[in-house]
Amino acid sequence: MTEALLPDSGRPFDAPWQARAFALAQHLVERGLFTWPEHAEALGVAIRQAQASGDPDRGDTYWQHYVAALENLVRAKGGA
């Protein structure tokens, strides 16, 4: 999965854990826990919350927000 591409930059993942986070999201969508639009909304919420808390939004924290969104979705959908 390390050959996968980042959604917005076209670059390979910077670290294996990022590829695993993406693969987990894909797996959970395929299993029907949530949809990609729900994931996108949760990611937007996580990013906006981080910005409101002072995240300078330089792009280096994107994957932290990605994982936070996954965690929130799994909790909200009763997957954990």
CORTABEL-V727806 format. One record per backbone hydrogen bond with DSSP energy under -1.0 kcal/mol. CO is the residue of the C=O (numbers start at 0). NH is the residue of the N-H. If there is no record, write none. Layout:
BEGIN
[[CO;NH] [CO;NH]]
END
This chain:
BEGIN
[[0;3] [5;9] [10;5] [14;17] [14;18] [15;19] [16;20] [17;21] [18;22] [19;23] [20;24] [21;25] [22;26] [23;27] [24;28] [25;29] [26;30] [27;32] [28;31] [34;38] [35;39] [36;40] [37;41] [38;42] [39;43] [40;44] [41;45] [42;46] [43;47] [44;48] [45;49] [46;50] [47;51] [48;52] [49;54] [50;53] [60;64] [61;65] [62;66] [63;67] [64;68] [65;69] [66;70] [67;71] [68;72] [69;73] [70;74] [71;75] [72;76] [73;78] [74;77]]
END
